Amino acid sequence: MISVLVHIANEDAVECELEEFPDAGSLFVTLHNPRRRDGKDLHYLDEDVTTILVPWWRVNFIQIMPSAGAEEVIGFVRE
């Protein structure tokens, strides 16, 4: 799963996961485990909802979050 932050028009950003990056021809983006940035539930979704489809025309942009397993890049090392 890819952790992302989806910025939906006229809404707060939604933190969620993608199984894969959406195809260029798709009409919707599938979001898994949608939640607010602070981890709380979204007020406009029912409690048991774990996946939503958002039409592309509602998405402003998507931020790809760094994965937990990624190594830190060291720019300068002094010996």
Phi and psi restraints in degrees (range 20) as a CNS / XPLOR table:
assign (resid 1 and name C) (resid 2 and name N)
       (resid 2 and name CA) (resid 2 and name C) 1.0 -108.7 20.0 2
assign (resid 2 and name N) (resid 2 and name CA)
       (resid 2 and name C) (resid 3 and name N) 1.0 120.7 20.0 2
assign (resid 2 and name C) (resid 3 and name N)
       (resid 3 and name CA) (resid 3 and name C) 1.0 -79.7 20.0 2
assign (resid 3 and name N) (resid 3 and name CA)
       (resid 3 and name C) (resid 4 and name N) 1.0 129.6 20.0 2
assign (resid 3 and name C) (resid 4 and name N)
       (resid 4 and name CA) (resid 4 and name C) 1.0 -138.5 20.0 2
assign (resid 4 and name N) (resid 4 and name CA)
       (resid 4 and name C) (resid 5 and name N) 1.0 164.1 20.0 2
assign (resid 4 and name C) (resid 5 and name N)
       (resid 5 and name CA) (resid 5 and name C) 1.0 -121.5 20.0 2
assign (resid 5 and name N) (resid 5 and name CA)
       (resid 5 and name C) (resid 6 and name N) 1.0 113.7 20.0 2
assign (resid 5 and name C) (resid 6 and name N)
       (resid 6 and name CA) (resid 6 and name C) 1.0 -101.2 20.0 2
assign (resid 6 and name N) (resid 6 and name CA)
       (resid 6 and name C) (resid 7 and name N) 1.0 125.3 20.0 2
assign (resid 6 and name C) (resid 7 and name N)
       (resid 7 and name CA) (resid 7 and name C) 1.0 -98.6 20.0 2
assign (resid 7 and name N) (resid 7 and name CA)
       (resid 7 and name C) (resid 8 and name N) 1.0 107.4 20.0 2
assign (resid 7 and name C) (resid 8 and name N)
       (resid 8 and name CA) (resid 8 and name C) 1.0 -96.9 20.0 2
assign (resid 8 and name N) (resid 8 and name CA)
       (resid 8 and name C) (resid 9 and name N) 1.0 139.1 20.0 2
assign (resid 8 and name C) (resid 9 and name N)
       (resid 9 and name CA) (resid 9 and name C) 1.0 -56.1 20.0 2
assign (resid 9 and name N) (resid 9 and name CA)
       (resid 9 and name C) (resid 10 and name N) 1.0 131.2 20.0 2
assign (resid 9 and name C) (resid 10 and name N)
       (resid 10 and name CA) (resid 10 and name C) 1.0 61.9 20.0 2
assign (resid 10 and name N) (resid 10 and name CA)
       (resid 10 and name C) (resid 11 and name N) 1.0 23.4 20.0 2
assign (resid 10 and name C) (resid 11 and name N)
       (resid 11 and name CA) (resid 11 and name C) 1.0 -137.0 20.0 2
assign (resid 11 and name N) (resid 11 and name CA)
       (resid 11 and name C) (resid 12 and name N) 1.0 164.0 20.0 2
assign (resid 11 and name C) (resid 12 and name N)
       (resid 12 and name CA) (resid 12 and name C) 1.0 -71.8 20.0 2
assign (resid 12 and name N) (resid 12 and name CA)
       (resid 12 and name C) (resid 13 and name N) 1.0 158.1 20.0 2
assign (resid 12 and name C) (resid 13 and name N)
       (resid 13 and name CA) (resid 13 and name C) 1.0 -62.0 20.0 2
assign (resid 13 and name N) (resid 13 and name CA)
       (resid 13 and name C) (resid 14 and name N) 1.0 145.9 20.0 2
assign (resid 13 and name C) (resid 14 and name N)
       (resid 14 and name CA) (resid 14 and name C) 1.0 -114.2 20.0 2
assign (resid 14 and name N) (resid 14 and name CA)
       (resid 14 and name C) (resid 15 and name N) 1.0 124.3 20.0 2
assign (resid 14 and name C) (resid 15 and name N)
       (resid 15 and name CA) (resid 15 and name C) 1.0 -89.0 20.0 2
assign (resid 15 and name N) (resid 15 and name CA)
       (resid 15 and name C) (resid 16 and name N) 1.0 133.3 20.0 2
assign (resid 15 and name C) (resid 16 and name N)
       (resid 16 and name CA) (resid 16 and name C) 1.0 -164.0 20.0 2
assign (resid 16 and name N) (resid 16 and name CA)
       (resid 16 and name C) (resid 17 and name N) 1.0 -173.3 20.0 2
assign (resid 16 and name C) (resid 17 and name N)
       (resid 17 and name CA) (resid 17 and name C) 1.0 -125.1 20.0 2
assign (resid 17 and name N) (resid 17 and name CA)
       (resid 17 and name C) (resid 18 and name N) 1.0 149.2 20.0 2
assign (resid 17 and name C) (resid 18 and name N)
       (resid 18 and name CA) (resid 18 and name C) 1.0 -115.7 20.0 2
assign (resid 18 and name N) (resid 18 and name CA)
       (resid 18 and name C) (resid 19 and name N) 1.0 142.3 20.0 2
assign (resid 18 and name C) (resid 19 and name N)
       (resid 19 and name CA) (resid 19 and name C) 1.0 -72.5 20.0 2
assign (resid 19 and name N) (resid 19 and name CA)
       (resid 19 and name C) (resid 20 and name N) 1.0 -39.9 20.0 2
assign (resid 19 and name C) (resid 20 and name N)
       (resid 20 and name CA) (resid 20 and name C) 1.0 -155.1 20.0 2
assign (resid 20 and name N) (resid 20 and name CA)
       (resid 20 and name C) (resid 21 and name N) 1.0 165.0 20.0 2
assign (resid 20 and name C) (resid 21 and name N)
       (resid 21 and name CA) (resid 21 and name C) 1.0 -68.1 20.0 2
assign (resid 21 and name N) (resid 21 and name CA)
       (resid 21 and name C) (resid 22 and name N) 1.0 139.7 20.0 2
assign (resid 21 and name C) (resid 22 and name N)
       (resid 22 and name CA) (resid 22 and name C) 1.0 -63.9 20.0 2
assign (resid 22 and name N) (resid 22 and name CA)
       (resid 22 and name C) (resid 23 and name N) 1.0 149.7 20.0 2
assign (resid 22 and name C) (resid 23 and name N)
       (resid 23 and name CA) (resid 23 and name C) 1.0 -71.8 20.0 2
assign (resid 23 and name N) (resid 23 and name CA)
       (resid 23 and name C) (resid 24 and name N) 1.0 149.2 20.0 2
assign (resid 23 and name C) (resid 24 and name N)
       (resid 24 and name CA) (resid 24 and name C) 1.0 -62.3 20.0 2
assign (resid 24 and name N) (resid 24 and name CA)
       (resid 24 and name C) (resid 25 and name N) 1.0 -26.8 20.0 2
assign (resid 24 and name C) (resid 25 and name N)
       (resid 25 and name CA) (resid 25 and name C) 1.0 -94.2 20.0 2
assign (resid 25 and name N) (resid 25 and name CA)
       (resid 25 and name C) (resid 26 and name N) 1.0 3.1 20.0 2
assign (resid 25 and name C) (resid 26 and name N)
       (resid 26 and name CA) (resid 26 and name C) 1.0 -75.0 20.0 2
assign (resid 26 and name N) (resid 26 and name CA)
       (resid 26 and name C) (resid 27 and name N) 1.0 150.6 20.0 2
assign (resid 26 and name C) (resid 27 and name N)
       (resid 27 and name CA) (resid 27 and name C) 1.0 -94.1 20.0 2
assign (resid 27 and name N) (resid 27 and name CA)
       (resid 27 and name C) (resid 28 and name N) 1.0 -21.6 20.0 2
assign (resid 27 and name C) (resid 28 and name N)
       (resid 28 and name CA) (resid 28 and name C) 1.0 -128.9 20.0 2
assign (resid 28 and name N) (resid 28 and name CA)
       (resid 28 and name C) (resid 29 and name N) 1.0 157.4 20.0 2
assign (resid 28 and name C) (resid 29 and name N)
       (resid 29 and name CA) (resid 29 and name C) 1.0 -113.6 20.0 2
assign (resid 29 and name N) (resid 29 and name CA)
       (resid 29 and name C) (resid 30 and name N) 1.0 133.2 20.0 2
assign (resid 29 and name C) (resid 30 and name N)
       (resid 30 and name CA) (resid 30 and name C) 1.0 -94.9 20.0 2
assign (resid 30 and name N) (resid 30 and name CA)
       (resid 30 and name C) (resid 31 and name N) 1.0 120.8 20.0 2
assign (resid 30 and name C) (resid 31 and name N)
       (resid 31 and name CA) (resid 31 and name C) 1.0 -111.7 20.0 2
assign (resid 31 and name N) (resid 31 and name CA)
       (resid 31 and name C) (resid 32 and name N) 1.0 127.8 20.0 2
assign (resid 31 and name C) (resid 32 and name N)
       (resid 32 and name CA) (resid 32 and name C) 1.0 -104.8 20.0 2
assign (resid 32 and name N) (resid 32 and name CA)
       (resid 32 and name C) (resid 33 and name N) 1.0 142.9 20.0 2
assign (resid 32 and name C) (resid 33 and name N)
       (resid 33 and name CA) (resid 33 and name C) 1.0 52.3 20.0 2
assign (resid 33 and name N) (resid 33 and name CA)
       (resid 33 and name C) (resid 34 and name N) 1.0 53.7 20.0 2
assign (resid 33 and name C) (resid 34 and name N)
       (resid 34 and name CA) (resid 34 and name C) 1.0 -68.1 20.0 2
assign (resid 34 and name N) (resid 34 and name CA)
       (resid 34 and name C) (resid 35 and name N) 1.0 139.5 20.0 2
assign (resid 34 and name C) (resid 35 and name N)
       (resid 35 and name CA) (resid 35 and name C) 1.0 -158.9 20.0 2
assign (resid 35 and name N) (resid 35 and name CA)
       (resid 35 and name C) (resid 36 and name N) 1.0 166.0 20.0 2
assign (resid 35 and name C) (resid 36 and name N)
       (resid 36 and name CA) (resid 36 and name C) 1.0 -72.9 20.0 2
assign (resid 36 and name N) (resid 36 and name CA)
       (resid 36 and name C) (resid 37 and name N) 1.0 168.3 20.0 2
assign (resid 36 and name C) (resid 37 and name N)
       (resid 37 and name CA) (resid 37 and name C) 1.0 -62.3 20.0 2
assign (resid 37 and name N) (resid 37 and name CA)
       (resid 37 and name C) (resid 38 and name N) 1.0 -27.0 20.0 2
assign (resid 37 and name C) (resid 38 and name N)
       (resid 38 and name CA) (resid 38 and name C) 1.0 -87.7 20.0 2
assign (resid 38 and name N) (resid 38 and name CA)
       (resid 38 and name C) (resid 39 and name N) 1.0 5.4 20.0 2
assign (resid 38 and name C) (resid 39 and name N)
       (resid 39 and name CA) (resid 39 and name C) 1.0 90.6 20.0 2
assign (resid 39 and name N) (resid 39 and name CA)
       (resid 39 and name C) (resid 40 and name N) 1.0 -5.2 20.0 2
assign (resid 39 and name C) (resid 40 and name N)
       (resid 40 and name CA) (resid 40 and name C) 1.0 -78.8 20.0 2
assign (resid 40 and name N) (resid 40 and name CA)
       (resid 40 and name C) (resid 41 and name N) 1.0 161.3 20.0 2
assign (resid 40 and name C) (resid 41 and name N)
       (resid 41 and name CA) (resid 41 and name C) 1.0 -67.6 20.0 2
assign (resid 41 and name N) (resid 41 and name CA)
       (resid 41 and name C) (resid 42 and name N) 1.0 153.1 20.0 2
assign (resid 41 and name C) (resid 42 and name N)
       (resid 42 and name CA) (resid 42 and name C) 1.0 -79.4 20.0 2
assign (resid 42 and name N) (resid 42 and name CA)
       (resid 42 and name C) (resid 43 and name N) 1.0 132.4 20.0 2
assign (resid 42 and name C) (resid 43 and name N)
       (resid 43 and name CA) (resid 43 and name C) 1.0 -65.4 20.0 2
assign (resid 43 and name N) (resid 43 and name CA)
       (resid 43 and name C) (resid 44 and name N) 1.0 -23.5 20.0 2
assign (resid 43 and name C) (resid 44 and name N)
       (resid 44 and name CA) (resid 44 and name C) 1.0 -94.5 20.0 2
assign (resid 44 and name N) (resid 44 and name CA)
       (resid 44 and name C) (resid 45 and name N) 1.0 5.2 20.0 2
assign (resid 44 and name C) (resid 45 and name N)
       (resid 45 and name CA) (resid 45 and name C) 1.0 -113.5 20.0 2
assign (resid 45 and name N) (resid 45 and name CA)
       (resid 45 and name C) (resid 46 and name N) 1.0 148.9 20.0 2
assign (resid 45 and name C) (resid 46 and name N)
       (resid 46 and name CA) (resid 46 and name C) 1.0 -67.9 20.0 2
assign (resid 46 and name N) (resid 46 and name CA)
       (resid 46 and name C) (resid 47 and name N) 1.0 161.1 20.0 2
assign (resid 46 and name C) (resid 47 and name N)
       (resid 47 and name CA) (resid 47 and name C) 1.0 -58.5 20.0 2
assign (resid 47 and name N) (resid 47 and name CA)
       (resid 47 and name C) (resid 48 and name N) 1.0 -41.7 20.0 2
assign (resid 47 and name C) (resid 48 and name N)
       (resid 48 and name CA) (resid 48 and name C) 1.0 -89.3 20.0 2
assign (resid 48 and name N) (resid 48 and name CA)
       (resid 48 and name C) (resid 49 and name N) 1.0 6.1 20.0 2
assign (resid 48 and name C) (resid 49 and name N)
       (resid 49 and name CA) (resid 49 and name C) 1.0 -74.7 20.0 2
assign (resid 49 and name N) (resid 49 and name CA)
       (resid 49 and name C) (resid 50 and name N) 1.0 126.5 20.0 2
assign (resid 49 and name C) (resid 50 and name N)
       (resid 50 and name CA) (resid 50 and name C) 1.0 -117.7 20.0 2
assign (resid 50 and name N) (resid 50 and name CA)
       (resid 50 and name C) (resid 51 and name N) 1.0 -13.2 20.0 2
assign (resid 50 and name C) (resid 51 and name N)
       (resid 51 and name CA) (resid 51 and name C) 1.0 -141.7 20.0 2
assign (resid 51 and name N) (resid 51 and name CA)
       (resid 51 and name C) (resid 52 and name N) 1.0 135.0 20.0 2
assign (resid 51 and name C) (resid 52 and name N)
       (resid 52 and name CA) (resid 52 and name C) 1.0 -131.3 20.0 2
assign (resid 52 and name N) (resid 52 and name CA)
       (resid 52 and name C) (resid 53 and name N) 1.0 154.7 20.0 2
assign (resid 52 and name C) (resid 53 and name N)
       (resid 53 and name CA) (resid 53 and name C) 1.0 -109.5 20.0 2
assign (resid 53 and name N) (resid 53 and name CA)
       (resid 53 and name C) (resid 54 and name N) 1.0 125.7 20.0 2
assign (resid 53 and name C) (resid 54 and name N)
       (resid 54 and name CA) (resid 54 and name C) 1.0 -116.5 20.0 2
assign (resid 54 and name N) (resid 54 and name CA)
       (resid 54 and name C) (resid 55 and name N) 1.0 126.6 20.0 2
assign (resid 54 and name C) (resid 55 and name N)
       (resid 55 and name CA) (resid 55 and name C) 1.0 -66.7 20.0 2
assign (resid 55 and name N) (resid 55 and name CA)
       (resid 55 and name C) (resid 56 and name N) 1.0 144.1 20.0 2
assign (resid 55 and name C) (resid 56 and name N)
       (resid 56 and name CA) (resid 56 and name C) 1.0 -58.6 20.0 2
assign (resid 56 and name N) (resid 56 and name CA)
       (resid 56 and name C) (resid 57 and name N) 1.0 -31.1 20.0 2
assign (resid 56 and name C) (resid 57 and name N)
       (resid 57 and name CA) (resid 57 and name C) 1.0 -67.3 20.0 2
assign (resid 57 and name N) (resid 57 and name CA)
       (resid 57 and name C) (resid 58 and name N) 1.0 -15.8 20.0 2
assign (resid 57 and name C) (resid 58 and name N)
       (resid 58 and name CA) (resid 58 and name C) 1.0 -90.8 20.0 2
assign (resid 58 and name N) (resid 58 and name CA)
       (resid 58 and name C) (resid 59 and name N) 1.0 -13.8 20.0 2
assign (resid 58 and name C) (resid 59 and name N)
       (resid 59 and name CA) (resid 59 and name C) 1.0 -92.2 20.0 2
assign (resid 59 and name N) (resid 59 and name CA)
       (resid 59 and name C) (resid 60 and name N) 1.0 122.4 20.0 2
assign (resid 59 and name C) (resid 60 and name N)
       (resid 60 and name CA) (resid 60 and name C) 1.0 -78.1 20.0 2
assign (resid 60 and name N) (resid 60 and name CA)
       (resid 60 and name C) (resid 61 and name N) 1.0 -52.9 20.0 2
assign (resid 60 and name C) (resid 61 and name N)
       (resid 61 and name CA) (resid 61 and name C) 1.0 -164.4 20.0 2
assign (resid 61 and name N) (resid 61 and name CA)
       (resid 61 and name C) (resid 62 and name N) 1.0 166.5 20.0 2
assign (resid 61 and name C) (resid 62 and name N)
       (resid 62 and name CA) (resid 62 and name C) 1.0 -125.7 20.0 2
assign (resid 62 and name N) (resid 62 and name CA)
       (resid 62 and name C) (resid 63 and name N) 1.0 128.6 20.0 2
assign (resid 62 and name C) (resid 63 and name N)
       (resid 63 and name CA) (resid 63 and name C) 1.0 -98.0 20.0 2
assign (resid 63 and name N) (resid 63 and name CA)
       (resid 63 and name C) (resid 64 and name N) 1.0 131.1 20.0 2
assign (resid 63 and name C) (resid 64 and name N)
       (resid 64 and name CA) (resid 64 and name C) 1.0 -93.4 20.0 2
assign (resid 64 and name N) (resid 64 and name CA)
       (resid 64 and name C) (resid 65 and name N) 1.0 119.7 20.0 2
assign (resid 64 and name C) (resid 65 and name N)
       (resid 65 and name CA) (resid 65 and name C) 1.0 -81.5 20.0 2
assign (resid 65 and name N) (resid 65 and name CA)
       (resid 65 and name C) (resid 66 and name N) 1.0 146.3 20.0 2
assign (resid 65 and name C) (resid 66 and name N)
       (resid 66 and name CA) (resid 66 and name C) 1.0 -64.0 20.0 2
assign (resid 66 and name N) (resid 66 and name CA)
       (resid 66 and name C) (resid 67 and name N) 1.0 140.5 20.0 2
assign (resid 66 and name C) (resid 67 and name N)
       (resid 67 and name CA) (resid 67 and name C) 1.0 -76.0 20.0 2
assign (resid 67 and name N) (resid 67 and name CA)
       (resid 67 and name C) (resid 68 and name N) 1.0 153.5 20.0 2
assign (resid 67 and name C) (resid 68 and name N)
       (resid 68 and name CA) (resid 68 and name C) 1.0 -67.4 20.0 2
assign (resid 68 and name N) (resid 68 and name CA)
       (resid 68 and name C) (resid 69 and name N) 1.0 -26.9 20.0 2
assign (resid 68 and name C) (resid 69 and name N)
       (resid 69 and name CA) (resid 69 and name C) 1.0 -87.6 20.0 2
assign (resid 69 and name N) (resid 69 and name CA)
       (resid 69 and name C) (resid 70 and name N) 1.0 -4.9 20.0 2
assign (resid 69 and name C) (resid 70 and name N)
       (resid 70 and name CA) (resid 70 and name C) 1.0 -70.5 20.0 2
assign (resid 70 and name N) (resid 70 and name CA)
       (resid 70 and name C) (resid 71 and name N) 1.0 138.7 20.0 2
assign (resid 70 and name C) (resid 71 and name N)
       (resid 71 and name CA) (resid 71 and name C) 1.0 -77.1 20.0 2
assign (resid 71 and name N) (resid 71 and name CA)
       (resid 71 and name C) (resid 72 and name N) 1.0 149.7 20.0 2
assign (resid 71 and name C) (resid 72 and name N)
       (resid 72 and name CA) (resid 72 and name C) 1.0 -75.7 20.0 2
assign (resid 72 and name N) (resid 72 and name CA)
       (resid 72 and name C) (resid 73 and name N) 1.0 141.3 20.0 2
assign (resid 72 and name C) (resid 73 and name N)
       (resid 73 and name CA) (resid 73 and name C) 1.0 -90.6 20.0 2
assign (resid 73 and name N) (resid 73 and name CA)
       (resid 73 and name C) (resid 74 and name N) 1.0 127.9 20.0 2
assign (resid 73 and name C) (resid 74 and name N)
       (resid 74 and name CA) (resid 74 and name C) 1.0 -102.0 20.0 2
assign (resid 74 and name N) (resid 74 and name CA)
       (resid 74 and name C) (resid 75 and name N) 1.0 120.2 20.0 2
assign (resid 74 and name C) (resid 75 and name N)
       (resid 75 and name CA) (resid 75 and name C) 1.0 -83.8 20.0 2
assign (resid 75 and name N) (resid 75 and name CA)
       (resid 75 and name C) (resid 76 and name N) 1.0 -34.3 20.0 2
assign (resid 75 and name C) (resid 76 and name N)
       (resid 76 and name CA) (resid 76 and name C) 1.0 -146.2 20.0 2
assign (resid 76 and name N) (resid 76 and name CA)
       (resid 76 and name C) (resid 77 and name N) 1.0 131.0 20.0 2
assign (resid 76 and name C) (resid 77 and name N)
       (resid 77 and name CA) (resid 77 and name C) 1.0 -125.1 20.0 2
assign (resid 77 and name N) (resid 77 and name CA)
       (resid 77 and name C) (resid 78 and name N) 1.0 127.9 20.0 2
assign (resid 77 and name C) (resid 78 and name N)
       (resid 78 and name CA) (resid 78 and name C) 1.0 -108.0 20.0 2
assign (resid 78 and name N) (resid 78 and name CA)
       (resid 78 and name C) (resid 79 and name N) 1.0 127.8 20.0 2
